[in-house]
Amino acid sequence: MDSYSIKARAVGRRIEGNVSYYFVMPHYISYEINGKEGRAAVVNGSFEINATDEGTYQLRCGNAVVNLTRDVKVENGFVNRTIRVNVSFIPVESYLKLGNSSYKLNFTNGTAEFTPRKAGIYTVFVDGIKRSLIVDNYEIRAVLDSNEVRGNVSYLFIPPVDVEYLLLPLNESGKANVVNGSFSFKVGNITAVLLKCGNAELKLDRNSSSALLDGLRLEANGSYISVAKMKGGIYVSVRSHPNFTTVLRVYGLDKELEAVSEDGKELYLRTKFSNGIQEFLLEDGSPNDPDGSANGIFSLILRPKRAGANISLNESKGKEIKQYTKPEEVKEILASGSGKKWRIKFYKLDKIENFTGMVQLKNGLFVKEEQIGEAEEIKVRSRLIADGKILVELEEKSGWVRISVELPKGALVKEVLADDQNGTRVIDSWYQSGNKLIFYDDPNRYYYILYGVPPWWDPDGVAQGYDWHYRVPLQLPTLRKDHTIWLDVNFNYLLSLLNVTGTFDPNSVRVVDDQGNLVPKQEFVPLGSGIGRVKFILHKDLGSPSTFYIYFDITENGAKPYLNTLNAGLDSGTLNYWTYGKNPSTISSIIQASPPGPYTVYDPYGTPNYVTDDGNPVFGGYSLVLGYRTPSGSEDATSTGEDTWAYYEFTVPADGGKLYFWYRVESWDSANYDYFRAELRNTAGSTLATIVNNYNPNPRNNYGTFKDSGWRSVSFDLSPYAGQTVRAYFLVHTYSDALYKTWAYIDNLTWAPVNLASSLVSSMVEGFGVHVISPKGALSYGPVKVEAKVDAKPSSVIARIYNPLGTLVATAQLYDDGTHGDTVPNDGIYTNANAYTLSSGSPFGKWRVIVLANDSSTSIYPGYSGLIHIPARPYEVNYTDFFNVDETYFYFRPVKGTVFEDREPLATYGTEDKPMSNVLVYAFKDNGDNVFNPLDDILFTWGKTSSNGSYTFSVQDGRYFIVVNSKNLTAELNSGHSIDETWAEQTYQVEWNGSAYVGKAKYGGIDPTVSDSCLSLVFMDDFEVWQGWNNYGSGSVAQSNAEFYNGSYSLVRDANNDPNGGYKLIGTT
């Protein structure tokens, strides 16, 4: 008689295990799954089953039976909320997919977590098992009005069922049903209410910053708003501190509104309307404030917009600016900041060219600053709290401030938010100057700066086609589309700022807009010595200041193709984008993009017969030539004369501008016979205006002698044709006889130009970057895999690995060719799967990996060639000093310990103590307060003790709390006794008494059946009195200034022996 036992596990798409026996080795094992049966061979006691079905597998061999399940469980979730995927087997291949994007899932102890940033229908794939889940995004909009809360919840996929609420200060909680997206419930004498539904949360104060009326929602963040319905419109009153500035937003509109005062006068407020939402900029005390005083009140009436009234920012920014004949001062403030007193004036400008000495704020106003004295330094603390988010904290709060914050390399600010107990409001009185942000405010204490580093532009993918290695930002002001933007740039100087030498490639210059798209119409005109003119047509309206980038390169990094999609000045050397012709079409006149001469021209009838024309353009390398600049022969003779013509078609900006060009006429004839003519025409060919009328340097009938007019400039007002597509039309007419040649040049055609040379932020010139992907976190023994993603194709990628002692232990090349562990060749991800090997002799601690993505440049300083230096930084090869260098850390450091039942003597580990196996042990990383709190501290890792009670973790640098879940511990009892006879269960903690570590009773000692809680809950309310507070459970409550907040006390509750710990339901704290 034998007895079998089965040990097995499911790994990926297989089940593997072994069968133990006493006498007779089995030959096969049987299994059943979903009604299907099969069997697998047992070889030397081991077996393997191909397991592709999901469900429960029953394994049978002799008298042994084992069940194994292949299952994946995941539930629907919300944006920015952690979602867990649980599996019942050991996964091998797993990933998450949304649309065409895939993300790898990393499982630990059967669980993978991810935090979705987008709503949508996701699919989870784990070893052939597929699960779908919905990630939704809820938004609550509500108002607290008298004794009722009313609102609605928006959603994308799954209708919400109810909204949870907590009434303050009563601490009464409940739920309100959501019907067709709306909800309402009655409230009593409260000051505020907290609402929660899915991932949406909202706090409403009795003094609300929002209001609902007739299906519209009005908001003025940081201010109190009241509304009332009146005949023909809505009366709105916004209240805050004197001199406040806020944005009034109206949601739910089907058409645009206009703003008027109570006596019916139109208010020229800055406004924009889009997607059913309209914004109005309210500035207390400004010329647009109906009461004209800075009294903290701004009242207005909103009504349906009449034709031509209150032109919106989106529709006519330029027209709004043009109504002022000179800069109009709209506000002046006195502010403190950076140890100085400042006089700051805010202006509206009539023309965009007139902002010399000023900068434009995000809200569209221009600002001029003047230092007027010294001031006490305002203590400002700023720190990076997340990728793309900086927290700024002021220690003092008094009067207007001018705050300067240094930004990370390459950062562009998107939004500035002020945060206080009344909510969050947007600050739009800011501008960015290089790597500094300047903003003004009548301050809060806390601010958030949201920024991004624009992705590196690459039209065809990294390592594919052409890659660019340098860029410089260009900050554009508020501007209407179709303006000509131009600036002269010294690219050799920009390269010198990066300490890079190489041959500047004039064909490499590209202008990329604030969305990462190549500007459609652009050109670069080289002027020599690395200097040239960048010119492009603004292809979209800019409702606020925006940042474009100019990309460029050196020939050593690979020559780039020539690009000229504008060619208004013929500098491509072709007639591209021009339309041209002759009448009659058979005549021998010329139409060319003409390079400099000299050209010898012969006329058999003129004086002299030969002339030498230098043919020099007024700007750049080419100009347009029309007419008979022929080396021999004479003009054609026709019955009506000959016309040689060309035109360039463009759109006049909505705010007008001027047309500029240069022309030069050379002739033996005179104005009554041969002439040059310039017109503005519409797209049908009809003449709108004559700009140059029948010109020849020989007047009237004074023909015969050669004359050269030289270059002449023209400017012409395009305002009457604002918004129209027109043609700049040029013509050379020659008389019907064959006598006396005439020709003309046209050059440097420009319309509505804006010179932005002062807006080039040379100090923020950048090189391409490299981003280390791995290694990160904690590593165990074995090979170290290094992966890095580059922004542009490098000449080489090198990884330097340093041990915790600072010793360079390896220099490894990374590859993007499908070898050395590289998964996909030529995808811009460079890899070496065996860059170094951690062995038993490797020192524990924090290891450093530096990756250098070299280009083909030569450094000004020996030893740094291929590296692109960050201006004004030291020369240490790390990510803070060089653009194409990145670094990471990994940790090779164990934390070891033992969990045991402590027997007398206590707080020591001796032979009398009993190790405890299979106990869950957690490592929490301290949040910085040196106090363990599971709500605030971060769960870093966890595991179970071995048979001898030991555990081992690899952790990063920092302070950690090693925590044991006492619910998993069962102490031994004396024989014949039960847990019910135990008086108390006590948790001890080892503490330092100044000279030694000693054991001390820390938690519990009351109920042996309840898990001890080490939690202290701190409520940052104005806890000056005990009224309205009740204590639940066995913990104690006390008044404390440990979390002193705005000059008030806080409530502290210790929750020892509370089975719920700190995880309390709303309203039962």
C-alpha positions, 0 to 999 in steps of 0.5 A, a space after each residue: 500500500 502506497 500514499 501519494 502527495 502532490 505539490 504544484 503551482 501555476 506559473 504563467 501558462 503552465 502548471 508545474 510540480 512533483 508527486 512524492 511517494 513511498 514505494 511505487 513512482 507514478 507514471 502520470 498525473 490526471 487533471 480536469 478543467 471546465 469539464 475537460 480531462 487530460 493527463 501529463 507524464 511524471 518523470 522522476 517525480 516531476 510533471 508539467 501541464 500546459 495550462 491555457 484555460 482559466 478556472 480551477 484545475 483539479 489534479 489527481 494522482 493515486 490517493 492525492 488530490 490538489 486544486 489550483 486556480 488560474 484567475 484574474 480579478 480586477 474591478 472598475 475604478 477612477 482616474 487618479 485612484 489606485 486600481 489593483 489587479 489580483 491573480 491566483 497564480 504566478 504571472 509571467 507575461 502581463 500588461 495593461 492596454 488603453 487604445 494603442 498604448 500598452 503598460 507593463 504590470 508588475 506583480 508582487 505577491 499576486 497583486 499589481 497596482 496602477 494609477 490611471 491618468 486617463 478615463 477609458 475602457 482598459 484591458 488587462 492581459 495576464 498569460 492569456 487571460 483577458 479582463 476589461 475594466 472601466 476607468 471613469 472620471 466624476 466631477 461634482 458641481 454644487 451650490 450651498 444655498 440657504 438650507 439646501 445643497 443642490 448640484 449634479 455629478 458628471 460622468 463618462 461611462 457609469 452613472 453615479 448612484 449617490 453622493 456622500 456628504 459630511 456636514 460641518 461642524 456637526 460631523 453628521 454624514 449621509 448619502 444623497 441619491 443621484 437621479 439623472 445626474 442631479 442631487 439635492 438634500 436639506 441641511 440645517 445650521 452648518 458652515 460647510 459641507 464636504 461632498 464625495 462621489 467616486 474620485 470627485 470631492 468638493 467642499 462648499 462653504 456657507 460663503 460660497 464662491 459659486 452659485 446656480 441660477 436657471 441651469 447656469 453655474 457661476 464661479 469666482 474662485 477665492 471670492 464670495 459671489 451672489 446672483 439674482 435674476 432680473 429682467 433681461 439678464 443676471 445681476 452678479 455681485 463678487 466680493 473679496 479684499 480691496 484691489 482683488 483680481 479674479 476670473 468670473 466663469 459662467 458654465 452652461 451657456 449656449 450663446 455668448 454674454 456681454 457685461 454691462 453696469 447697473 446703469 446699462 453702460 457697456 463694460 470692456 472686460 477682458 473675456 473669452 467664450 468657448 465650449 459653453 463656458 465664458 470668462 470675465 476678468 474682474 479687477 477691483 478698482 480698475 477703470 472697468 470697475 463700475 463703482 471705480 473704487 478699490 472697495 472689494 466689490 465688483 457688481 455687474 449685469 450679464 445679458 445676451 450679447 448684442 452684435 458688436 458688443 463686448 468683443 471676446 478675447 478669442 474673436 478680436 484680441 487685436 481689435 481690443 488692443 487697437 482701441 487705445 492710441 497709447 498704453 493705458 495704465 489699468 492698475 498700479 500696486 506697491 509690492 515687496 519681494 526679493 528684499 526690495 520694494 517695487 512699484 508695479 504698473 499694469 498696462 493695456 497696449 495699442 500695438 504689440 510692437 510697443 512693449 519695449 521695457 515691459 513683459 506680458 503677463 499670462 492675463 494679457 496685460 503688460 507690466 513694468 517694474 520699478 525698484 523704489 527701495 529696500 524691504 525686509 526679505 519675505 521668507 519663501 520656501 519652494 520645493 518639488 512635491 511631484 513631477 511638474 508641481 512645485 509648492 511655494 510657501 510664504 511665512 508672512 501674509 501681508 500686502 501685495 508681494 512679488 515672488 520669484 521662484 527658480 524652476 527646474 531645467 527646461 521647465 515651462 510654467 502652465 498654471 499658478 494656483 493659490 490655495 487656502 481654506 476657501 479653496 483654490 484660485 488661479 493666479 494669472 498675473 505671472 510671467 516666466 523669464 528664463 528659468 525664473 517665474 515671477 508672480 504678483 498676488 495679495 498673498 495666500 500662504 500656499 501656492 502651487 506652480 504647475 509646469 511641464 518640460 515640452 517633449 523634444 520635437 522629432 518628426 520621424 522618431 528617435 534614430 529614424 530620419 533626422 534628429 535635432 540636438 539643440 533648441 532655444 525657447 521663443 516667448 510669444 506675446 498675445 497675438 493674432 494669427 497671420 502676423 509675420 514673426 521675425 528675429 535675427 539669431 546668433 546660433 554660434 553664440 547659443 552654441 558657445 553658451 552650451 560650451 559646444 563647438 561645431 559647424 552650425 548647419 543653416 539648413 537645420 533651423 526649424 520653428 516648432 509651436 507650443 503644441 510640438 508642431 512644425 510651424 507651416 510657413 517658415 524660412 531661415 535666411 543665413 547672414 554669415 558667421 552663424 547669424 541669420 534671420 528666422 521668419 515665420 507666419 503665426 498660424 494660430 491666435 495666441 490668447 495668452 503668452 506662449 512659448 515656441 522653440 527654435 531647433 538647430 544643429 551642427 553638421 557634425 551631428 548629420 546634415 539636415 535637409 533645406 526647408 523654406 515654406 515661406 519664400 516671400 523674399 525668394 531666398 530659397 532661390 526658387 519661385 516656390 509659393 509665388 504665382 507668375 506669368 507673361 502676357 503674351 506668354 511667348 515673350 522673352 522677358 525673364 521671371 527669376 529668383 535672382 542671385 547677386 550679379 554682376 550681369 552685363 545687359 545690352 541695349 542696341 538703342 540706349 546710351 550707353 549700349 552696355 551696363 553692368 548690373 550688380 544684381 545685389 538683393 536688399 536682403 538675403 541671397 536672392 530677389 525677384 527680377 521681372 522684365 528684360 534683363 537680357 545680355 543681348 537682343 532687344 525687347 519684344 515688339 507686340 501690338 499692345 505691349 508686354 506684361 511680366 508679372 508675379 504675385 504672392 498670396 497671404 492673409 492679413 491679420 484680423 488686427 491689420 498691420 502694414 505691408 512692406 517691400 523693396 523695389 528697384 527699377 533699371 531702364 533705358 525707357 521712360 514712365 510713359 512707355 515702360 513702368 513698374 506697378 505694384 497693387 493689392 488685389 483680391 483672390 479674384 484678381 480685382 485691384 483693391 489698391 494701387 501701391 506703386 503707380 507706373 514708376 520709371 526712374 526716367 520720367 515722362 518721355 525722357 527715354 534713351 539714357 540708362 537710369 537705375 532707381 536704386 532700392 526703394 522701400 514701401 509701406 502700405 496700411 492693410 487695416 482696411 483689409 483685415 482678415 482678408 486673403 489678398 495678393 501682393 501683385 507686381 508688374 513690369 509693363 513694356 511698350 509695344 515697340 522693341 526699343 529700350 529695355 526695362 527690368 525691376 527687382 522686388 525683395 523682402 516682402 513682409 506683412 504685419 511684422 513683429 520683431 521678437 528678438 528680445 523674446 528669445 530666451 538665450 539663457 534657456 538654450 538646451 541640448 537634447 536629453 537622456 532619461 534613465 529607465 533602469 535600474 531603480 529601487 532595490 536590486 538583488 544579486 545578479 546582473 544590473 540592467 541599464 536602460 536609457 531613452 534619448 531625445 535625439 540620436 547620439 554618437 554613443 551612450 555610456 553608463 558609469 556605475 559607482 559603488 556606495 564608496 564612490 568607486 567607479 566599478 564599471 563603464 558599459 556601452 549601451 545599445 539600440 540595435 537589438 543586442 545586449 538585451 535591447 528589445 526593439 532596435 532603433 527605438 531610441 531606448 539604449 540597453 545593456 542587460 549585463 552592465 555589471 554583476 552584483 555578487 556576494 562581495 559587492 558592498 551594500 548601500 546606495 549605488 549610482 549610475 550615470 548615463 552619458 548620451 554623447 553627440 558629435 560636438 567638441 567641447 570648449 573644455 578638454 575632456 567634455 566633448 560630446 557633452 552639452 553643458 547647462 549654462 552657468 552650472 559647474 563642470 561635474 558630469 551629472 544631470 544637474 550640470 549637463 543636458 545629455 547626462 542623467 543618473 539614477 540610484 539603486 539600493 543593495 542593502 538588506 534590513 534583517 530582523 526576527 519576530 518572536 514571542 518574548 518570554 521573561 526576561 522581556 525586551 531581549 531575545 534569548 533561548 527562552 523566546 520562541 521565533 514566529 514563522 509566516 508572520 506578515 512584516 511591513 516596512 513603512 517609510 517615514 514621511 519626515 515627522 519621525 512618528 509612525 502613522 499608517 495613514 501618512 507614512 508610505 508602505 514601502 515593502 512587506 513579506 513573511 517571516 521564515 521558519 526561524 522567524 527571520 525576515 529580510 528587506 532591501 530598502 532605500 535610504 531613509 527612516 523606516 518603521 518595521 511593523 508587525 500586524 498583531 492580528 497575525 500573531 497568536 501567543 502560546 497559552 498555558 495548558 488548559 486555558 483559553 484566550 478568553 481567560 487572558 486579561 490583556 495583550 500588550 505590545 512592546 517597543 524598543 526605545 533608546 533611553 539615552 544610554 541603551 535600548 530598552 523594552 517599553 510597553 507601547 500600545 494596548 494592554 486592554 483587550 487581547 482580542 483587538 489589534 493594537 493601533 499606534 495611530 494618532 489622528 490630528 484634526 486641524 480645526 479651530 479646536 478652542 472649545 470642546 463643544 460639538 465633539 464626541 469621543 467614540 471607542 476607547 481612545 482618548 482625546 486632547 487639545 494640542 498645539 502639535 499641529 498649530 495651524 493659523 494660530 489655533 489649536 488642534 484635536 488629537 485622538 489616540 486610538 489604542 485598541 480601536 479595531 478600526 484604527 484610523 480608518 473611520 467612516 465619515 462622520 464617526 470620527 
